[in-house]
Amino acid sequence: MVGYSKATSPKLLLGGFGAGIAAIKPVTTKVNLKGQATIFRQSYWNESVVIYDENRNPLTDFISNSVDYAIGLNAMEQYALSERFYLGAGLGGQLLLASFTRLPELQYPGVEDAGSNLALNRYYKPFMLTLPVELSYKREHWLFAVRYEQALFNRLKGELQDYKTEKFGLLNFEVGIRIK
């Protein structure tokens, strides 16, 4: 996934990448079953916030970004719209391996630099059920797919889930090569 924002540095934002494997089994001439496993990295950016010092003087605008490392599993039923186009839907899940947020690099008098501006996120649930919907195009040994995965429940856990809801959604663009 690629994006652009004039408010961030860098301006070109790589949202994620990954690798995976899928198996497609024909059930009838019009219906396939698809199982898929992926391991991926995804990035996302938050709204700009103003950082203040201890006297409430504004120091800087800061746009935080987070990076997640996860494993995705999907099982879908695909319907042939034509000889090459398929529409699929099913049930999936994402297992979160690790999540990090970038913190501002600020210098304070008398405070040593900690050496890292990354914090481990501990407020996301480790597993989320998702509903994947996919449109795919098959040509010879190639497969191209666009898939949207919507989480079924609030992604946040602990006290944070009591006052904030995050319904996680992920848009994937895939290119695959048939091995067999």
SULMO-V9990 format. One record per pair of residues at least 12 apart in sequence whose C-alpha atoms are under 7 Angstrom apart, sorted by the first residue. I is the first residue (numbers start at 1). GAP is how many residues later the second one is. D is the distance in Angstrom with one decimal. If there is no record, write none. Layout:
BEGIN
i=I gap=GAP d=D
i=I gap=GAP d=D
END
This chain:
BEGIN
i=1 gap=13 d=5.8
i=1 gap=14 d=4.6
i=1 gap=15 d=5.4
i=2 gap=12 d=4.6
i=2 gap=13 d=5.5
i=8 gap=55 d=6.9
i=15 gap=27 d=5.5
i=15 gap=28 d=4.7
i=15 gap=29 d=6.4
i=16 gap=25 d=5.2
i=16 gap=26 d=4.0
i=16 gap=27 d=5.8
i=17 gap=23 d=5.7
i=17 gap=24 d=5.6
i=17 gap=25 d=6.7
i=18 gap=20 d=6.8
i=18 gap=21 d=5.6
i=18 gap=22 d=3.9
i=18 gap=23 d=6.1
i=19 gap=19 d=5.6
i=19 gap=20 d=5.7
i=19 gap=21 d=6.4
i=20 gap=17 d=5.5
i=20 gap=18 d=3.9
i=20 gap=19 d=6.2
i=21 gap=15 d=5.8
i=21 gap=16 d=5.6
i=21 gap=17 d=6.5
i=22 gap=12 d=6.9
i=22 gap=13 d=5.6
i=22 gap=14 d=4.2
i=22 gap=15 d=6.4
i=23 gap=12 d=5.3
i=23 gap=13 d=6.5
i=30 gap=49 d=5.7
i=30 gap=50 d=5.0
i=31 gap=46 d=7.0
i=31 gap=47 d=5.6
i=31 gap=48 d=4.8
i=31 gap=49 d=6.3
i=32 gap=45 d=5.9
i=32 gap=46 d=5.0
i=32 gap=47 d=6.6
i=33 gap=43 d=5.9
i=33 gap=44 d=4.7
i=33 gap=45 d=6.1
i=34 gap=41 d=5.7
i=34 gap=42 d=5.1
i=34 gap=43 d=6.2
i=35 gap=39 d=5.8
i=35 gap=40 d=4.6
i=35 gap=41 d=6.5
i=36 gap=37 d=5.7
i=36 gap=38 d=5.1
i=36 gap=39 d=6.5
i=37 gap=35 d=5.6
i=37 gap=36 d=4.6
i=37 gap=37 d=6.6
i=38 gap=33 d=5.6
i=38 gap=34 d=5.0
i=38 gap=35 d=6.6
i=39 gap=31 d=5.8
i=39 gap=32 d=4.4
i=39 gap=33 d=6.3
i=40 gap=29 d=5.8
i=40 gap=30 d=5.6
i=40 gap=31 d=6.4
i=41 gap=26 d=6.9
i=41 gap=27 d=5.6
i=41 gap=28 d=4.6
i=41 gap=29 d=6.6
i=42 gap=25 d=5.6
i=42 gap=26 d=5.3
i=42 gap=27 d=6.7
i=43 gap=22 d=6.9
i=43 gap=23 d=5.6
i=43 gap=24 d=4.5
i=43 gap=25 d=6.5
i=44 gap=21 d=5.6
i=44 gap=22 d=5.6
i=44 gap=23 d=6.7
i=45 gap=18 d=7.0
i=45 gap=19 d=6.0
i=45 gap=20 d=4.2
i=45 gap=21 d=6.5
i=46 gap=17 d=6.1
i=46 gap=18 d=5.6
i=46 gap=19 d=6.0
i=47 gap=16 d=6.1
i=48 gap=13 d=6.3
i=48 gap=14 d=5.4
i=48 gap=15 d=4.5
i=49 gap=12 d=5.6
i=49 gap=13 d=5.3
i=49 gap=14 d=6.5
i=50 gap=12 d=6.1
i=62 gap=42 d=6.8
i=64 gap=37 d=7.0
i=64 gap=38 d=5.7
i=64 gap=39 d=6.6
i=65 gap=36 d=5.8
i=65 gap=37 d=5.7
i=66 gap=34 d=5.5
i=66 gap=35 d=4.2
i=66 gap=36 d=6.2
i=67 gap=32 d=5.6
i=67 gap=33 d=5.3
i=67 gap=34 d=6.5
i=68 gap=30 d=5.8
i=68 gap=31 d=4.3
i=68 gap=32 d=6.5
i=69 gap=27 d=6.2
i=69 gap=28 d=5.4
i=69 gap=29 d=5.3
i=69 gap=30 d=6.3
i=70 gap=24 d=6.5
i=70 gap=25 d=5.5
i=70 gap=26 d=4.4
i=70 gap=27 d=5.0
i=71 gap=23 d=5.7
i=71 gap=24 d=5.1
i=71 gap=25 d=6.6
i=72 gap=21 d=5.8
i=72 gap=22 d=4.4
i=72 gap=23 d=6.4
i=73 gap=19 d=5.4
i=73 gap=20 d=5.3
i=73 gap=21 d=6.4
i=74 gap=17 d=6.0
i=74 gap=18 d=4.0
i=74 gap=19 d=6.5
i=75 gap=15 d=5.6
i=75 gap=16 d=5.6
i=75 gap=17 d=6.1
i=76 gap=12 d=5.9
i=76 gap=13 d=5.0
i=76 gap=14 d=4.1
i=76 gap=15 d=6.5
i=77 gap=12 d=5.7
i=77 gap=13 d=6.1
i=84 gap=53 d=5.4
i=84 gap=54 d=5.0
i=84 gap=55 d=6.6
i=85 gap=51 d=5.7
i=85 gap=52 d=4.6
i=85 gap=53 d=6.6
i=86 gap=49 d=5.8
i=86 gap=50 d=5.2
i=86 gap=51 d=6.5
i=87 gap=47 d=5.7
i=87 gap=48 d=4.7
i=87 gap=49 d=6.5
i=88 gap=45 d=5.7
i=88 gap=46 d=5.0
i=88 gap=47 d=6.4
i=89 gap=43 d=5.6
i=89 gap=44 d=4.4
i=89 gap=45 d=6.3
i=90 gap=41 d=6.1
i=90 gap=42 d=5.7
i=90 gap=43 d=7.0
i=91 gap=39 d=6.1
i=91 gap=40 d=5.0
i=91 gap=41 d=6.2
i=92 gap=37 d=5.8
i=92 gap=38 d=4.8
i=92 gap=39 d=5.9
i=92 gap=40 d=6.4
i=93 gap=34 d=6.9
i=93 gap=35 d=5.4
i=93 gap=36 d=4.4
i=93 gap=37 d=5.2
i=94 gap=33 d=5.6
i=94 gap=34 d=5.3
i=94 gap=35 d=6.7
i=95 gap=31 d=5.8
i=95 gap=32 d=4.6
i=95 gap=33 d=6.8
i=96 gap=30 d=4.9
i=96 gap=31 d=6.2
i=99 gap=21 d=5.9
i=99 gap=22 d=5.3
i=100 gap=18 d=6.2
i=100 gap=19 d=5.5
i=100 gap=20 d=4.6
i=100 gap=21 d=5.4
i=101 gap=17 d=5.5
i=101 gap=18 d=5.3
i=101 gap=19 d=6.5
i=101 gap=20 d=6.5
i=102 gap=15 d=5.7
i=102 gap=16 d=4.7
i=102 gap=17 d=6.5
i=103 gap=14 d=5.0
i=103 gap=15 d=5.8
i=103 gap=16 d=6.9
i=104 gap=13 d=6.6
i=105 gap=12 d=6.3
i=123 gap=33 d=5.7
i=123 gap=34 d=5.5
i=123 gap=35 d=6.9
i=124 gap=31 d=5.7
i=124 gap=32 d=4.7
i=124 gap=33 d=5.7
i=125 gap=30 d=5.8
i=125 gap=31 d=5.9
i=125 gap=32 d=5.7
i=128 gap=23 d=6.4
i=129 gap=22 d=5.8
i=129 gap=23 d=5.8
i=130 gap=19 d=5.8
i=130 gap=20 d=5.2
i=130 gap=21 d=4.3
i=130 gap=22 d=5.6
i=131 gap=18 d=5.4
i=131 gap=19 d=5.3
i=131 gap=20 d=6.5
i=132 gap=15 d=6.5
i=132 gap=16 d=5.6
i=132 gap=17 d=4.2
i=132 gap=18 d=6.5
i=133 gap=14 d=5.5
i=133 gap=15 d=5.4
i=133 gap=16 d=6.5
i=134 gap=12 d=5.7
i=134 gap=13 d=4.1
i=134 gap=14 d=6.5
i=135 gap=12 d=6.4
i=141 gap=36 d=5.6
i=141 gap=37 d=4.9
i=142 gap=34 d=5.7
i=142 gap=35 d=4.8
i=142 gap=36 d=6.2
i=143 gap=32 d=5.7
i=143 gap=33 d=4.8
i=143 gap=34 d=6.2
i=144 gap=30 d=5.6
i=144 gap=31 d=4.7
i=144 gap=32 d=6.4
i=145 gap=28 d=5.8
i=145 gap=29 d=5.0
i=145 gap=30 d=6.6
i=146 gap=26 d=5.7
i=146 gap=27 d=4.7
i=146 gap=28 d=6.4
i=147 gap=24 d=5.8
i=147 gap=25 d=5.1
i=147 gap=26 d=6.6
i=148 gap=22 d=5.7
i=148 gap=23 d=4.5
i=148 gap=24 d=6.2
i=149 gap=20 d=5.6
i=149 gap=21 d=5.2
i=149 gap=22 d=6.5
i=150 gap=18 d=6.1
i=150 gap=19 d=4.4
i=150 gap=20 d=6.6
i=151 gap=16 d=6.0
i=151 gap=17 d=5.2
i=151 gap=18 d=6.0
i=153 gap=14 d=6.5
i=154 gap=12 d=5.4
i=154 gap=13 d=5.4
i=155 gap=12 d=6.2
i=155 gap=13 d=6.4
END
